[in-house]
Amino acid sequence: MSLRIDALTIDAADADRLGRFWAAALGWTVEIDDDEDTLVIPPEGTGVQLLPLNVPEAKVAQNSMHFDLSTTSVEDQ
């Protein structure tokens, strides 16, 4: 099975605001997907996108992050 990283997902209290902050800081672009999520898109071919997501819990430490992965095929094991 071949995996690739699609996005670095970041927990946020205000995902749109966080996404727009990082887009401005990095010089990347913002897109809103079909689920109304804010995607921070790097210049073509330079890396993975950032995906801030709203979470209901108040922040008590650093923002939690995880990779969103995708595959073109899933093989039975």
N, CA, C and O atoms as a CHARMM CRD file, in Angstrom:
* protein
*
  308
    1    1 MET  N      0.85300  -1.16600   0.00000 PROA 1      0.00000
    2    1 MET  CA     0.00000   0.00000   0.00000 PROA 1      0.00000
    3    1 MET  C      0.90200   1.23500   0.00000 PROA 1      0.00000
    4    1 MET  O      1.87300   1.30600   0.75300 PROA 1      0.00000
    5    2 SER  N      0.57900   2.17500  -0.82800 PROA 2      0.00000
    6    2 SER  CA     1.33500   3.41700  -0.92600 PROA 2      0.00000
    7    2 SER  C      0.55800   4.53800  -0.24500 PROA 2      0.00000
    8    2 SER  O     -0.58300   4.81700  -0.61200 PROA 2      0.00000
    9    3 LEU  N      1.17100   5.17900   0.74400 PROA 3      0.00000
   10    3 LEU  CA     0.53300   6.28000   1.45200 PROA 3      0.00000
   11    3 LEU  C      1.22400   7.58700   1.11800 PROA 3      0.00000
   12    3 LEU  O      2.41300   7.61400   0.79900 PROA 3      0.00000
   13    4 ARG  N      0.46900   8.66600   1.19600 PROA 4      0.00000
   14    4 ARG  CA     1.06600   9.99000   1.08100 PROA 4      0.00000
   15    4 ARG  C      0.38400  10.90800   2.08000 PROA 4      0.00000
   16    4 ARG  O     -0.77600  10.70500   2.43800 PROA 4      0.00000
   17    5 ILE  N      1.10700  11.90600   2.51900 PROA 5      0.00000
   18    5 ILE  CA     0.56000  12.89000   3.44800 PROA 5      0.00000
   19    5 ILE  C     -0.16900  13.94800   2.63300 PROA 5      0.00000
   20    5 ILE  O      0.42300  14.59200   1.76700 PROA 5      0.00000
   21    6 ASP  N     -1.46500  14.12500   2.91700 PROA 6      0.00000
   22    6 ASP  CA    -2.25900  15.15700   2.23900 PROA 6      0.00000
   23    6 ASP  C     -2.22700  16.47300   2.99400 PROA 6      0.00000
   24    6 ASP  O     -2.13200  17.54300   2.39300 PROA 6      0.00000
   25    7 ALA  N     -2.30800  16.38800   4.33100 PROA 7      0.00000
   26    7 ALA  CA    -2.39900  17.62100   5.11200 PROA 7      0.00000
   27    7 ALA  C     -1.87800  17.40900   6.52000 PROA 7      0.00000
   28    7 ALA  O     -1.90100  16.29900   7.05000 PROA 7      0.00000
   29    8 LEU  N     -1.41400  18.48400   7.10900 PROA 8      0.00000
   30    8 LEU  CA    -1.11600  18.52200   8.52500 PROA 8      0.00000
   31    8 LEU  C     -2.32600  19.19300   9.17200 PROA 8      0.00000
   32    8 LEU  O     -2.57000  20.38000   8.95600 PROA 8      0.00000
   33    9 THR  N     -3.07500  18.43800   9.95600 PROA 9      0.00000
   34    9 THR  CA    -4.30200  18.91800  10.58400 PROA 9      0.00000
   35    9 THR  C     -3.98300  19.47900  11.96100 PROA 9      0.00000
   36    9 THR  O     -3.27900  18.84800  12.74900 PROA 9      0.00000
   37   10 ILE  N     -4.50600  20.67400  12.24800 PROA 10     0.00000
   38   10 ILE  CA    -4.21500  21.37500  13.49700 PROA 10     0.00000
   39   10 ILE  C     -5.52200  21.69500  14.20700 PROA 10     0.00000
   40   10 ILE  O     -6.41100  22.30700  13.61500 PROA 10     0.00000
   41   11 ASP  N     -5.65400  21.28800  15.47300 PROA 11     0.00000
   42   11 ASP  CA    -6.82700  21.64300  16.27200 PROA 11     0.00000
   43   11 ASP  C     -6.82700  23.14200  16.52700 PROA 11     0.00000
   44   11 ASP  O     -5.78000  23.73200  16.79400 PROA 11     0.00000
   45   12 ALA  N     -8.01000  23.76300  16.44300 PROA 12     0.00000
   46   12 ALA  CA    -8.09200  25.21000  16.61100 PROA 12     0.00000
   47   12 ALA  C     -9.42900  25.61800  17.21600 PROA 12     0.00000
   48   12 ALA  O    -10.43800  24.93500  17.04300 PROA 12     0.00000
   49   13 ALA  N     -9.41900  26.73800  17.92500 PROA 13     0.00000
   50   13 ALA  CA   -10.65700  27.33300  18.43000 PROA 13     0.00000
   51   13 ALA  C    -11.34200  28.12100  17.31700 PROA 13     0.00000
   52   13 ALA  O    -12.56900  28.20900  17.28500 PROA 13     0.00000
   53   14 ASP  N    -10.55200  28.69800  16.39900 PROA 14     0.00000
   54   14 ASP  CA   -11.07100  29.45100  15.26000 PROA 14     0.00000
   55   14 ASP  C    -10.24400  29.04900  14.03900 PROA 14     0.00000
   56   14 ASP  O     -9.25100  29.69700  13.70800 PROA 14     0.00000
   57   15 ALA  N    -10.66900  27.97200  13.37500 PROA 15     0.00000
   58   15 ALA  CA    -9.89700  27.38700  12.28200 PROA 15     0.00000
   59   15 ALA  C     -9.68700  28.36200  11.12900 PROA 15     0.00000
   60   15 ALA  O     -8.59600  28.42600  10.56400 PROA 15     0.00000
   61   16 ASP  N    -10.71700  29.11800  10.77800 PROA 16     0.00000
   62   16 ASP  CA   -10.58600  30.05400   9.66900 PROA 16     0.00000
   63   16 ASP  C     -9.53200  31.12000   9.98200 PROA 16     0.00000
   64   16 ASP  O     -8.69400  31.43600   9.13700 PROA 16     0.00000
   65   17 ARG  N     -9.57700  31.66400  11.17900 PROA 17     0.00000
   66   17 ARG  CA    -8.60800  32.69300  11.57900 PROA 17     0.00000
   67   17 ARG  C     -7.18300  32.13200  11.59900 PROA 17     0.00000
   68   17 ARG  O     -6.25200  32.77100  11.10800 PROA 17     0.00000
   69   18 LEU  N     -7.01900  30.92500  12.17200 PROA 18     0.00000
   70   18 LEU  CA    -5.69600  30.30000  12.21200 PROA 18     0.00000
   71   18 LEU  C     -5.18700  30.01900  10.80500 PROA 18     0.00000
   72   18 LEU  O     -4.01400  30.25400  10.51100 PROA 18     0.00000
   73   19 GLY  N     -6.05100  29.52200   9.93800 PROA 19     0.00000
   74   19 GLY  CA    -5.65000  29.24000   8.55900 PROA 19     0.00000
   75   19 GLY  C     -5.22200  30.48900   7.81800 PROA 19     0.00000
   76   19 GLY  O     -4.21800  30.48200   7.10600 PROA 19     0.00000
   77   20 ARG  N     -5.98300  31.56400   7.98400 PROA 20     0.00000
   78   20 ARG  CA    -5.63200  32.81800   7.31300 PROA 20     0.00000
   79   20 ARG  C     -4.33000  33.41300   7.88000 PROA 20     0.00000
   80   20 ARG  O     -3.55700  34.03100   7.14800 PROA 20     0.00000
   81   21 PHE  N     -4.09500  33.22300   9.18800 PROA 21     0.00000
   82   21 PHE  CA    -2.83500  33.67300   9.77500 PROA 21     0.00000
   83   21 PHE  C     -1.66000  32.95300   9.10900 PROA 21     0.00000
   84   21 PHE  O     -0.71300  33.59800   8.65800 PROA 21     0.00000
   85   22 TRP  N     -1.71800  31.61500   9.04300 PROA 22     0.00000
   86   22 TRP  CA    -0.60600  30.85700   8.48300 PROA 22     0.00000
   87   22 TRP  C     -0.44400  31.10500   6.99300 PROA 22     0.00000
   88   22 TRP  O      0.68000  31.12100   6.49100 PROA 22     0.00000
   89   23 ALA  N     -1.53900  31.29600   6.28100 PROA 23     0.00000
   90   23 ALA  CA    -1.43900  31.60800   4.85100 PROA 23     0.00000
   91   23 ALA  C     -0.69100  32.92500   4.64400 PROA 23     0.00000
   92   23 ALA  O      0.18200  33.01900   3.78100 PROA 23     0.00000
   93   24 ALA  N     -1.03700  33.93700   5.43800 PROA 24     0.00000
   94   24 ALA  CA    -0.35500  35.23300   5.31900 PROA 24     0.00000
   95   24 ALA  C      1.11200  35.11600   5.72700 PROA 24     0.00000
   96   24 ALA  O      1.98700  35.67800   5.06700 PROA 24     0.00000
   97   25 ALA  N      1.38400  34.38800   6.81000 PROA 25     0.00000
   98   25 ALA  CA     2.75600  34.24700   7.29600 PROA 25     0.00000
   99   25 ALA  C      3.65100  33.51300   6.30200 PROA 25     0.00000
  100   25 ALA  O      4.82200  33.85500   6.13700 PROA 25     0.00000
  101   26 LEU  N      3.09000  32.50200   5.64400 PROA 26     0.00000
  102   26 LEU  CA     3.87900  31.68300   4.72500 PROA 26     0.00000
  103   26 LEU  C      3.81200  32.15400   3.27500 PROA 26     0.00000
  104   26 LEU  O      4.59600  31.70400   2.43900 PROA 26     0.00000
  105   27 GLY  N      2.87700  33.06000   2.97300 PROA 27     0.00000
  106   27 GLY  CA     2.69200  33.47500   1.58500 PROA 27     0.00000
  107   27 GLY  C      1.96300  32.42300   0.77200 PROA 27     0.00000
  108   27 GLY  O      2.10900  32.36900  -0.45000 PROA 27     0.00000
  109   28 TRP  N      1.17300  31.57900   1.44100 PROA 28     0.00000
  110   28 TRP  CA     0.39600  30.53400   0.77400 PROA 28     0.00000
  111   28 TRP  C     -1.01300  31.05000   0.51200 PROA 28     0.00000
  112   28 TRP  O     -1.33600  32.18100   0.87400 PROA 28     0.00000
  113   29 THR  N     -1.84600  30.23900  -0.10900 PROA 29     0.00000
  114   29 THR  CA    -3.21500  30.64900  -0.41300 PROA 29     0.00000
  115   29 THR  C     -4.21100  29.90000   0.47000 PROA 29     0.00000
  116   29 THR  O     -3.91100  28.83400   1.00700 PROA 29     0.00000
  117   30 VAL  N     -5.40100  30.48100   0.60700 PROA 30     0.00000
  118   30 VAL  CA    -6.48700  29.87200   1.37700 PROA 30     0.00000
  119   30 VAL  C     -7.57300  29.42200   0.41600 PROA 30     0.00000
  120   30 VAL  O     -7.94500  30.15400  -0.50100 PROA 30     0.00000
  121   31 GLU  N     -8.07800  28.21700   0.62900 PROA 31     0.00000
  122   31 GLU  CA    -9.23400  27.71200  -0.10700 PROA 31     0.00000
  123   31 GLU  C    -10.22500  27.16000   0.90900 PROA 31     0.00000
  124   31 GLU  O     -9.82700  26.63500   1.94800 PROA 31     0.00000
  125   32 ILE  N    -11.50000  27.27600   0.61200 PROA 32     0.00000
  126   32 ILE  CA   -12.54600  26.69600   1.44100 PROA 32     0.00000
  127   32 ILE  C    -13.07000  25.47600   0.68700 PROA 32     0.00000
  128   32 ILE  O    -13.49900  25.59400  -0.46100 PROA 32     0.00000
  129   33 ASP  N    -13.03800  24.29600   1.32800 PROA 33     0.00000
  130   33 ASP  CA   -13.47000  23.07600   0.65000 PROA 33     0.00000
  131   33 ASP  C    -14.98400  22.88600   0.76300 PROA 33     0.00000
  132   33 ASP  O    -15.68600  23.72900   1.32300 PROA 33     0.00000
  133   34 ASP  N    -15.47600  21.76500   0.22300 PROA 34     0.00000
  134   34 ASP  CA   -16.91000  21.47600   0.20500 PROA 34     0.00000
  135   34 ASP  C    -17.51200  21.34200   1.59800 PROA 34     0.00000
  136   34 ASP  O    -18.71300  21.54300   1.77600 PROA 34     0.00000
  137   35 ASP  N    -16.68100  21.00300   2.59300 PROA 35     0.00000
  138   35 ASP  CA   -17.14800  20.85800   3.97700 PROA 35     0.00000
  139   35 ASP  C    -17.01700  22.16900   4.76100 PROA 35     0.00000
  140   35 ASP  O    -17.20500  22.18700   5.97800 PROA 35     0.00000
  141   36 GLU  N    -16.69300  23.27000   4.06100 PROA 36     0.00000
  142   36 GLU  CA   -16.50300  24.58500   4.68100 PROA 36     0.00000
  143   36 GLU  C    -15.22900  24.65400   5.53000 PROA 36     0.00000
  144   36 GLU  O    -15.09900  25.54000   6.37500 PROA 36     0.00000
  145   37 ASP  N    -14.29100  23.72800   5.31400 PROA 37     0.00000
  146   37 ASP  CA   -13.01000  23.75900   6.01600 PROA 37     0.00000
  147   37 ASP  C    -12.05500  24.70700   5.29900 PROA 37     0.00000
  148   37 ASP  O    -12.08300  24.82600   4.07400 PROA 37     0.00000
  149   38 THR  N    -11.21900  25.37200   6.06800 PROA 38     0.00000
  150   38 THR  CA   -10.20200  26.28000   5.53700 PROA 38     0.00000
  151   38 THR  C     -8.93600  25.48200   5.26100 PROA 38     0.00000
  152   38 THR  O     -8.34800  24.91200   6.18000 PROA 38     0.00000
  153   39 LEU  N     -8.51700  25.44000   4.01300 PROA 39     0.00000
  154   39 LEU  CA    -7.28200  24.76200   3.62700 PROA 39     0.00000
  155   39 LEU  C     -6.22800  25.81200   3.33000 PROA 39     0.00000
  156   39 LEU  O     -6.51100  26.80500   2.66000 PROA 39     0.00000
  157   40 VAL  N     -5.02000  25.60500   3.82000 PROA 40     0.00000
  158   40 VAL  CA    -3.90300  26.49300   3.53400 PROA 40     0.00000
  159   40 VAL  C     -3.01000  25.74900   2.54800 PROA 40     0.00000
  160   40 VAL  O     -2.40200  24.73300   2.88300 PROA 40     0.00000
  161   41 ILE  N     -2.94400  26.27000   1.33400 PROA 41     0.00000
  162   41 ILE  CA    -2.32500  25.56600   0.21300 PROA 41     0.00000
  163   41 ILE  C     -0.95000  26.15500  -0.10200 PROA 41     0.00000
  164   41 ILE  O     -0.82400  27.36200  -0.31200 PROA 41     0.00000
  165   42 PRO  N      0.09400  25.29600  -0.13600 PROA 42     0.00000
  166   42 PRO  CA     1.43500  25.78600  -0.48700 PROA 42     0.00000
  167   42 PRO  C      1.55100  26.02200  -1.99100 PROA 42     0.00000
  168   42 PRO  O      0.70800  25.56300  -2.76200 PROA 42     0.00000
  169   43 PRO  N      2.59300  26.73500  -2.40500 PROA 43     0.00000
  170   43 PRO  CA     2.84300  26.87100  -3.84100 PROA 43     0.00000
  171   43 PRO  C      2.96700  25.48500  -4.47400 PROA 43     0.00000
  172   43 PRO  O      3.38000  24.53100  -3.81500 PROA 43     0.00000
  173   44 GLU  N      2.61800  25.38200  -5.71200 PROA 44     0.00000
  174   44 GLU  CA     2.56000  24.10400  -6.43200 PROA 44     0.00000
  175   44 GLU  C      3.80800  23.24900  -6.21100 PROA 44     0.00000
  176   44 GLU  O      4.93300  23.66600  -6.48800 PROA 44     0.00000
  177   45 GLY  N      3.56700  22.03200  -5.69800 PROA 45     0.00000
  178   45 GLY  CA     4.62600  21.04200  -5.57800 PROA 45     0.00000
  179   45 GLY  C      5.62200  21.24900  -4.45400 PROA 45     0.00000
  180   45 GLY  O      6.68500  20.62900  -4.46100 PROA 45     0.00000
  181   46 THR  N      5.30800  22.10700  -3.48200 PROA 46     0.00000
  182   46 THR  CA     6.31100  22.38900  -2.46000 PROA 46     0.00000
  183   46 THR  C      6.01700  21.77900  -1.09900 PROA 46     0.00000
  184   46 THR  O      6.78700  22.00600  -0.16600 PROA 46     0.00000
  185   47 GLY  N      4.95100  21.02300  -0.94200 PROA 47     0.00000
  186   47 GLY  CA     4.68600  20.41700   0.36000 PROA 47     0.00000
  187   47 GLY  C      3.23000  20.08900   0.57700 PROA 47     0.00000
  188   47 GLY  O      2.41900  20.14500  -0.34800 PROA 47     0.00000
  189   48 VAL  N      2.90600  19.74400   1.80900 PROA 48     0.00000
  190   48 VAL  CA     1.53600  19.37500   2.16100 PROA 48     0.00000
  191   48 VAL  C      0.75900  20.60900   2.60200 PROA 48     0.00000
  192   48 VAL  O      1.34200  21.60100   3.03800 PROA 48     0.00000
  193   49 GLN  N     -0.54400  20.53600   2.48500 PROA 49     0.00000
  194   49 GLN  CA    -1.38400  21.65100   2.92300 PROA 49     0.00000
  195   49 GLN  C     -1.62500  21.59600   4.42700 PROA 49     0.00000
  196   49 GLN  O     -1.47600  20.54500   5.04900 PROA 49     0.00000
  197   50 LEU  N     -1.99300  22.72300   5.00000 PROA 50     0.00000
  198   50 LEU  CA    -2.38100  22.80500   6.40300 PROA 50     0.00000
  199   50 LEU  C     -3.90500  22.79500   6.47100 PROA 50     0.00000
  200   50 LEU  O     -4.57400  23.40800   5.64000 PROA 50     0.00000
  201   51 LEU  N     -4.44800  22.09200   7.46900 PROA 51     0.00000
  202   51 LEU  CA    -5.89600  21.98900   7.62700 PROA 51     0.00000
  203   51 LEU  C     -6.27200  22.25300   9.08000 PROA 51     0.00000
  204   51 LEU  O     -6.34700  21.31600   9.87500 PROA 51     0.00000
  205   52 PRO  N     -6.51100  23.52400   9.44200 PROA 52     0.00000
  206   52 PRO  CA    -6.97500  23.80500  10.80000 PROA 52     0.00000
  207   52 PRO  C     -8.42600  23.35300  10.94400 PROA 52     0.00000
  208   52 PRO  O     -9.24200  23.60700  10.05900 PROA 52     0.00000
  209   53 LEU  N     -8.75500  22.68800  12.04600 PROA 53     0.00000
  210   53 LEU  CA   -10.11500  22.21500  12.29300 PROA 53     0.00000
  211   53 LEU  C    -10.59800  22.72100  13.64300 PROA 53     0.00000
  212   53 LEU  O     -9.85800  22.68800  14.62700 PROA 53     0.00000
  213   54 ASN  N    -11.84300  23.19100  13.68800 PROA 54     0.00000
  214   54 ASN  CA   -12.43600  23.63300  14.94400 PROA 54     0.00000
  215   54 ASN  C    -12.65500  22.45300  15.87000 PROA 54     0.00000
  216   54 ASN  O    -13.14300  21.40400  15.45200 PROA 54     0.00000
  217   55 VAL  N    -12.29100  22.63000  17.12800 PROA 55     0.00000
  218   55 VAL  CA   -12.55800  21.62900  18.16200 PROA 55     0.00000
  219   55 VAL  C    -13.28000  22.32000  19.31300 PROA 55     0.00000
  220   55 VAL  O    -13.02000  23.49100  19.58800 PROA 55     0.00000
  221   56 PRO  N    -14.17400  21.62000  19.98300 PROA 56     0.00000
  222   56 PRO  CA   -14.96900  22.24100  21.04200 PROA 56     0.00000
  223   56 PRO  C    -14.20800  22.47300  22.34600 PROA 56     0.00000
  224   56 PRO  O    -14.59600  23.32900  23.14100 PROA 56     0.00000
  225   57 GLU  N    -13.13500  21.72400  22.57200 PROA 57     0.00000
  226   57 GLU  CA   -12.39800  21.82900  23.83500 PROA 57     0.00000
  227   57 GLU  C    -11.57500  23.11200  23.87400 PROA 57     0.00000
  228   57 GLU  O    -11.03000  23.54500  22.85900 PROA 57     0.00000
  229   58 ALA  N    -11.49400  23.71400  25.05700 PROA 58     0.00000
  230   58 ALA  CA   -10.63800  24.88600  25.23800 PROA 58     0.00000
  231   58 ALA  C     -9.17600  24.45500  25.18800 PROA 58     0.00000
  232   58 ALA  O     -8.82800  23.35600  25.62000 PROA 58     0.00000
  233   59 LYS  N     -8.33900  25.31800  24.66400 PROA 59     0.00000
  234   59 LYS  CA    -6.91600  25.03100  24.57900 PROA 59     0.00000
  235   59 LYS  C     -6.29100  25.10600  25.97000 PROA 59     0.00000
  236   59 LYS  O     -6.45000  26.10400  26.67200 PROA 59     0.00000
  237   60 VAL  N     -5.58200  24.05300  26.36400 PROA 60     0.00000
  238   60 VAL  CA    -4.89200  24.03900  27.65100 PROA 60     0.00000
  239   60 VAL  C     -3.39400  23.83300  27.47700 PROA 60     0.00000
  240   60 VAL  O     -2.63500  23.98200  28.43400 PROA 60     0.00000
  241   61 ALA  N     -2.96100  23.49500  26.27300 PROA 61     0.00000
  242   61 ALA  CA    -1.54900  23.26900  25.97200 PROA 61     0.00000
  243   61 ALA  C     -1.32200  23.65700  24.50800 PROA 61     0.00000
  244   61 ALA  O     -2.10200  24.41900  23.93600 PROA 61     0.00000
  245   62 GLN  N     -0.27100  23.13900  23.91500 PROA 62     0.00000
  246   62 GLN  CA    -0.01700  23.40400  22.50200 PROA 62     0.00000
  247   62 GLN  C     -1.11600  22.79100  21.64700 PROA 62     0.00000
  248   62 GLN  O     -1.78500  21.84500  22.06400 PROA 62     0.00000
  249   63 ASN  N     -1.29800  23.34200  20.43500 PROA 63     0.00000
  250   63 ASN  CA    -2.30200  22.79600  19.51900 PROA 63     0.00000
  251   63 ASN  C     -1.94000  21.36000  19.14900 PROA 63     0.00000
  252   63 ASN  O     -0.78600  21.06600  18.83600 PROA 63     0.00000
  253   64 SER  N     -2.93100  20.46800  19.18600 PROA 64     0.00000
  254   64 SER  CA    -2.71500  19.08500  18.74000 PROA 64     0.00000
  255   64 SER  C     -2.67000  19.06200  17.22200 PROA 64     0.00000
  256   64 SER  O     -3.38100  19.81600  16.55600 PROA 64     0.00000
  257   65 MET  N     -1.82300  18.18400  16.67700 PROA 65     0.00000
  258   65 MET  CA    -1.67700  18.05000  15.23400 PROA 65     0.00000
  259   65 MET  C     -1.61700  16.57800  14.86400 PROA 65     0.00000
  260   65 MET  O     -1.19300  15.74100  15.66100 PROA 65     0.00000
  261   66 HSD  N     -2.04900  16.27100  13.64300 PROA 66     0.00000
  262   66 HSD  CA    -1.86800  14.92800  13.10800 PROA 66     0.00000
  263   66 HSD  C     -1.82700  15.02500  11.58700 PROA 66     0.00000
  264   66 HSD  O     -2.27000  16.01300  11.00300 PROA 66     0.00000
  265   67 PHE  N     -1.29300  13.99300  10.96200 PROA 67     0.00000
  266   67 PHE  CA    -1.25100  13.92300   9.50200 PROA 67     0.00000
  267   67 PHE  C     -2.54300  13.31600   8.98300 PROA 67     0.00000
  268   67 PHE  O     -3.05500  12.35600   9.55900 PROA 67     0.00000
  269   68 ASP  N     -3.07600  13.86700   7.89700 PROA 68     0.00000
  270   68 ASP  CA    -4.14000  13.23600   7.12800 PROA 68     0.00000
  271   68 ASP  C     -3.44600  12.50400   5.98200 PROA 68     0.00000
  272   68 ASP  O     -2.70000  13.11000   5.21200 PROA 68     0.00000
  273   69 LEU  N     -3.69200  11.20900   5.87300 PROA 69     0.00000
  274   69 LEU  CA    -3.04800  10.38200   4.85400 PROA 69     0.00000
  275   69 LEU  C     -4.04200   9.96700   3.79000 PROA 69     0.00000
  276   69 LEU  O     -5.24600   9.91800   4.04200 PROA 69     0.00000
  277   70 SER  N     -3.54400   9.66900   2.60500 PROA 70     0.00000
  278   70 SER  CA    -4.39500   9.10800   1.55700 PROA 70     0.00000
  279   70 SER  C     -3.61200   8.02600   0.82200 PROA 70     0.00000
  280   70 SER  O     -2.38500   7.95700   0.89500 PROA 70     0.00000
  281   71 THR  N     -4.34800   7.19700   0.12400 PROA 71     0.00000
  282   71 THR  CA    -3.73600   6.13400  -0.67100 PROA 71     0.00000
  283   71 THR  C     -4.52900   5.97700  -1.95500 PROA 71     0.00000
  284   71 THR  O     -5.71500   6.30100  -2.02100 PROA 71     0.00000
  285   72 THR  N     -3.85500   5.47700  -2.96100 PROA 72     0.00000
  286   72 THR  CA    -4.54500   5.21100  -4.22400 PROA 72     0.00000
  287   72 THR  C     -5.04500   3.78500  -4.27900 PROA 72     0.00000
  288   72 THR  O     -5.88300   3.45500  -5.11800 PROA 72     0.00000
  289   73 SER  N     -4.53900   2.92200  -3.38500 PROA 73     0.00000
  290   73 SER  CA    -5.00000   1.53700  -3.36800 PROA 73     0.00000
  291   73 SER  C     -4.82700   0.96400  -1.97600 PROA 73     0.00000
  292   73 SER  O     -3.87500   1.28500  -1.26300 PROA 73     0.00000
  293   74 VAL  N     -5.75800   0.11800  -1.61000 PROA 74     0.00000
  294   74 VAL  CA    -5.68000  -0.56900  -0.33000 PROA 74     0.00000
  295   74 VAL  C     -5.64400  -2.06300  -0.63500 PROA 74     0.00000
  296   74 VAL  O     -6.55400  -2.60300  -1.26500 PROA 74     0.00000
  297   75 GLU  N     -4.59400  -2.71300  -0.18400 PROA 75     0.00000
  298   75 GLU  CA    -4.43300  -4.14100  -0.43400 PROA 75     0.00000
  299   75 GLU  C     -4.92200  -4.91900   0.77500 PROA 75     0.00000
  300   75 GLU  O     -4.72800  -4.50000   1.91600 PROA 75     0.00000
  301   76 ASP  N     -5.56500  -6.06900   0.51400 PROA 76     0.00000
  302   76 ASP  CA    -5.96000  -6.94900   1.61700 PROA 76     0.00000
  303   76 ASP  C     -4.71900  -7.57400   2.20700 PROA 76     0.00000
  304   76 ASP  O     -3.83000  -8.01700   1.48100 PROA 76     0.00000
  305   77 GLN  N     -4.65900  -7.60800   3.51800 PROA 77     0.00000
  306   77 GLN  CA    -3.50600  -8.19900   4.20300 PROA 77     0.00000
  307   77 GLN  C     -3.79700  -9.62800   4.58300 PROA 77     0.00000
  308   77 GLN  O     -2.94600 -10.29600   5.16900 PROA 77     0.00000
